[in-house]
């Protein structure tokens, strides 16, 4: 009996010690400490998840369209690819345009404002809305005044987006055309776009890590001159020439210009001279794909063709594409990203 009493006493003491320890742990001071510790852990988790590592921020270009000004399907076209594209959205091709993205600064730019501007803005923002509804991009850089390259500005007007102060970069001649002709002049007077000069040969800094340099190219310059762009990021550069007359009319050697960059997006309007029956290519003297391939075959640079006419079978003929790729050239893909 004495031993049982002693064991009972020990059990009682242990229970009292445990209760006292629990009381200490449950004290207000310990609750506050635990709460602060949990809060600190949650804050650190938010930092890890929501704040990107500085080195992960990218600067890149994204292909937003590869077709000539009329797109695919082309108005009035009754060829099989156009007919098929009318019934299958995945076969449609938007007008040639290039997006420029600097994730570190958060800036986004478009080269050319095409008739497909609304959907191309959606692609540029990856389907997410933009912070300022009246300013969907940080700027639009225009190459020239042919319909597939600037008429998308109409969507910034009060009949559509009602934009506010979107910077539009253009050569003095092109800027003069926009200021002097409606409806583009109204975009200027209402403050929906702000025209800013592009000077051929002078680099323009779009951010600390992204610069563009316009240069003149020969083309049918009815309303403006025409430029291409050299785009340079922190580690790579690319050449963008969606529209040009024959390469030999340019005062530079294509081969030399391509050798200075990592990727070149070049005018690939026509594969051969017989694509447009009843129309002289002297009126639309784009370099044929064969002429471009002859100059650049074997180049170690990433050469991509854009601005393909709806008649160009490289849009749908896999065999023609494979033969082109065997010579070191490719057709650009919508959505294709090119690191800068």
C-alpha positions in Angstrom: 0.0 0.0 0.0 2.8 2.4 0.8 4.4 1.8 -2.6 1.1 2.4 -4.4 0.7 5.7 -2.4 4.2 6.7 -3.4 3.5 6.0 -7.1 0.3 7.9 -6.9 2.1 10.9 -5.4 4.7 10.8 -8.2 2.0 10.7 -10.9 0.3 13.6 -9.3 3.6 15.6 -9.2 4.2 14.8 -12.9 0.7 15.9 -13.8 1.2 19.2 -12.0 4.6 19.7 -13.7 3.0 19.1 -17.1 0.1 21.5 -16.3 2.6 24.1 -15.2 4.6 23.7 -18.4 1.5 23.9 -20.5 0.5 27.0 -18.7 3.9 28.6 -19.5 3.6 27.6 -23.2 0.1 29.0 -23.3 1.0 32.3 -21.8 0.2 35.5 -23.9 3.9 36.1 -24.4 4.3 32.7 -26.1 1.2 33.2 -28.2 2.6 36.6 -29.5 6.0 35.0 -30.3 4.4 32.1 -32.2 2.1 34.6 -34.1 5.0 36.8 -35.1 7.1 33.7 -36.2 4.2 32.5 -38.4 3.7 35.9 -39.9 7.4 36.1 -40.7 7.3 32.7 -42.4 4.3 33.7 -44.5 6.0 37.0 -45.5 9.1 35.2 -46.7 6.9 32.7 -48.7 5.2 35.6 -50.4 8.6 37.1 -51.3 9.7 33.8 -52.7 6.6 33.2 -54.8 5.6 36.7 -56.0 8.9 38.5 -56.5 10.9 37.1 -59.4 14.6 36.5 -59.0 16.3 39.5 -60.6 18.4 37.3 -62.9 15.2 35.6 -64.3 13.8 38.7 -65.9 13.9 38.3 -69.7 14.3 40.6 -72.6 13.0 39.1 -75.8 11.1 39.6 -79.1 8.0 37.7 -79.9 6.6 37.1 -83.4 3.0 38.3 -83.5 2.2 37.8 -87.2 3.9 36.5 -90.3 1.6 37.3 -93.2 1.6 40.1 -95.8 -0.6 43.2 -95.3 -3.9 41.4 -96.2 -3.4 38.4 -93.9 -4.6 34.9 -94.4 -7.4 34.3 -95.4 -6.9 37.2 -97.9 -9.8 39.2 -99.1 -11.2 37.8 -102.3 -8.9 34.8 -102.2 -10.5 31.5 -103.4 -7.5 29.3 -103.2 -7.7 26.2 -101.0 -5.6 27.6 -98.1 -7.8 30.7 -97.8 -11.0 28.7 -98.0 -9.7 26.3 -95.3 -8.6 29.2 -93.1 -12.1 30.8 -93.2 -13.5 27.6 -91.6 -10.5 26.8 -89.2 -9.2 29.7 -87.1 -6.0 27.7 -86.4 -5.0 28.1 -90.1 -5.3 31.9 -90.1 -2.2 34.0 -90.2 -2.0 37.5 -88.8 -0.2 40.4 -90.5 3.5 40.7 -89.8 4.4 42.4 -86.5 7.0 42.0 -83.8 6.6 42.5 -80.0 9.4 43.6 -77.8 9.3 42.8 -74.1 11.6 43.9 -71.2 10.4 42.0 -68.1 12.7 43.8 -65.8 11.3 47.2 -66.6 7.8 45.9 -67.3 7.8 47.6 -70.7 6.2 46.3 -73.9 6.5 47.6 -77.5 5.1 46.8 -80.9 6.8 47.2 -84.2 4.0 48.1 -86.7 0.3 48.6 -86.0 -1.4 46.1 -88.2 -5.1 45.5 -89.0 -4.7 42.6 -86.4 -3.8 45.0 -83.6 -6.5 43.9 -81.1 -5.5 40.2 -81.1 -1.8 41.0 -81.3 -2.1 43.1 -78.1 -3.8 40.2 -76.4 -0.9 38.0 -77.5 1.7 40.5 -76.4 0.2 40.6 -72.9 -0.4 36.8 -72.8 -4.1 37.3 -72.4 -3.8 39.4 -69.3 -5.2 42.9 -69.1 -2.8 45.9 -69.0 -2.5 48.2 -66.0 -3.5 51.4 -67.8 -6.5 50.6 -70.1 -5.8 53.7 -72.2 -2.2 52.8 -72.8 -1.9 49.2 -73.9 1.8 49.4 -74.8 4.7 51.6 -74.0 5.2 52.5 -77.6 4.6 51.6 -81.3 7.4 51.8 -83.8 6.3 52.1 -87.4 8.2 51.0 -90.5 6.2 52.8 -93.2 2.8 53.9 -94.5 1.5 50.8 -96.3 -1.9 49.6 -95.0 -0.6 46.5 -93.2 1.9 48.5 -91.1 0.1 51.5 -89.6 -3.7 51.3 -90.1 -4.1 49.4 -86.8 -3.7 52.8 -85.2 -7.4 53.2 -85.9 -8.2 51.0 -82.9 -6.7 53.6 -80.6 -9.3 56.1 -81.6 -12.4 57.1 -79.6 -14.6 54.8 -81.6 -12.6 51.9 -80.2 -10.1 51.9 -77.3 -10.0 55.7 -76.7 -6.3 55.5 -75.9 -4.4 58.2 -74.0 -1.0 59.4 -75.1 0.4 56.2 -76.7 3.9 57.0 -78.0 4.1 56.3 -81.8 7.6 56.5 -83.2 7.9 57.4 -86.9 10.3 59.0 -89.3 9.7 62.8 -89.8 8.1 62.1 -93.2 5.8 59.4 -91.8 4.9 61.6 -88.8 4.1 64.4 -91.2 1.8 62.1 -93.2 -0.1 61.1 -90.0 -0.4 64.7 -88.8 -1.6 65.9 -92.2 -4.2 63.3 -93.0 -7.4 62.1 -91.4 -8.4 60.1 -89.5 -4.9 59.8 -88.2 -4.6 63.5 -87.5 -7.5 63.2 -85.1 -5.6 60.7 -83.0 -2.9 63.4 -82.6 -5.2 66.3 -81.9 -7.2 64.3 -79.3 -4.0 63.2 -77.6 -4.7 59.5 -78.2 -1.2 59.1 -79.7 2.0 61.1 -79.2 4.1 61.2 -82.3 7.9 60.9 -81.6 10.6 61.2 -84.2 12.6 58.2 -85.4 15.9 59.3 -86.9 17.5 56.7 -89.2 20.9 55.7 -88.0 20.3 57.0 -84.4 19.8 54.4 -81.6 16.7 54.8 -79.5 16.8 53.5 -75.9 13.4 51.9 -75.0 14.8 50.8 -71.6 18.1 50.3 -69.9 18.4 46.9 -71.6 16.6 47.4 -74.9 17.5 49.7 -77.9 16.4 50.0 -81.4 18.2 51.6 -84.4 16.1 52.4 -87.5 17.7 52.3 -90.9 16.4 53.3 -94.3 15.5 50.6 -96.9 14.4 51.0 -100.5 10.6 50.4 -101.0 7.6 51.9 -102.7 7.6 55.1 -100.7 4.3 56.7 -101.9 3.4 58.3 -98.5 6.5 57.9 -96.4 10.0 56.5 -96.4 10.6 52.9 -95.1 12.8 51.7 -92.3 13.9 48.4 -90.9 15.2 48.0 -87.3 18.2 46.6 -85.5 17.0 45.5 -82.1 19.6 45.0 -79.3 19.1 43.5 -75.9 21.6 42.8 -73.1 23.1 39.8 -74.8 21.7 39.4 -78.4 20.6 41.4 -81.4 18.2 40.9 -84.3 17.4 42.4 -87.6 13.8 43.2 -88.6 13.0 44.0 -92.3 9.4 43.1 -93.2 9.3 45.1 -96.4 12.0 45.9 -98.9 12.6 46.0 -102.7 15.3 43.8 -104.2 18.4 43.4 -102.0 20.7 44.8 -104.7 18.8 48.2 -104.4 19.9 48.5 -100.8 23.0 50.5 -100.1 24.2 47.8 -97.7 25.1 44.1 -98.2 22.5 41.8 -96.7 25.1 39.3 -95.8 27.1 41.8 -93.8 24.1 43.0 -91.9 22.9 39.5 -91.0 26.4 38.6 -89.8 26.3 41.3 -87.2 23.2 39.9 -85.4 22.0 36.7 -83.9 18.7 36.5 -85.7 17.2 38.1 -88.8 13.5 38.4 -89.7 13.4 39.2 -93.4 10.9 39.9 -96.2 9.7 36.6 -97.6 6.7 37.9 -99.5 7.0 35.7 -102.6 8.5 32.3 -103.1 8.5 32.6 -106.9 7.7 35.0 -109.6 4.6 33.2 -110.8 2.5 33.7 -107.7 0.4 36.7 -108.8 -0.9 36.1 -112.3 -1.7 39.2 -114.3 0.4 41.5 -112.1 4.0 42.5 -112.8 6.4 42.0 -110.0 8.1 45.1 -111.2 5.3 46.9 -109.4 5.9 45.0 -106.2 9.7 44.1 -106.4 10.1 42.2 -103.2 13.1 39.9 -103.2 12.1 36.3 -104.0 12.8 33.7 -101.3 15.2 32.0 -103.7 17.2 35.3 -104.0 17.4 35.6 -100.2 18.4 32.0 -99.8 21.1 32.3 -102.4 22.7 35.1 -100.4 22.3 33.5 -97.0 22.4 29.8 -97.5 24.9 28.4 -95.0 24.7 31.4 -92.7 25.1 30.4 -89.1 22.6 33.0 -88.0 18.9 32.3 -87.3 17.2 33.5 -90.5 13.4 33.7 -90.4 11.1 34.7 -93.2 8.1 36.9 -92.4 5.5 39.0 -94.4 4.5 36.0 -96.6 1.9 36.7 -99.2 -1.2 34.5 -99.1 0.0 32.9 -102.4 3.3 31.8 -100.9 3.1 28.0 -100.4 5.6 28.2 -97.6 2.6 29.0 -95.5 1.1 25.5 -96.0 3.5 23.3 -98.0 5.6 21.2 -95.5 7.8 19.9 -98.3 8.7 23.4 -99.5 9.5 24.3 -95.9 11.8 21.4 -95.4 13.7 22.3 -98.6 14.1 25.8 -97.3 15.3 24.6 -93.9 17.9 22.4 -95.6 19.4 25.6 -96.9 19.5 27.2 -93.4 16.4 29.4 -93.5 13.0 29.0 -91.8 9.5 30.5 -91.8 8.9 32.4 -88.6 6.1 31.1 -86.3 3.5 33.2 -84.6 4.3 33.1 -80.9 7.9 32.4 -81.5 10.2 34.0 -78.9 13.7 35.3 -79.7 15.8 36.1 -76.6 17.7 39.4 -76.6 
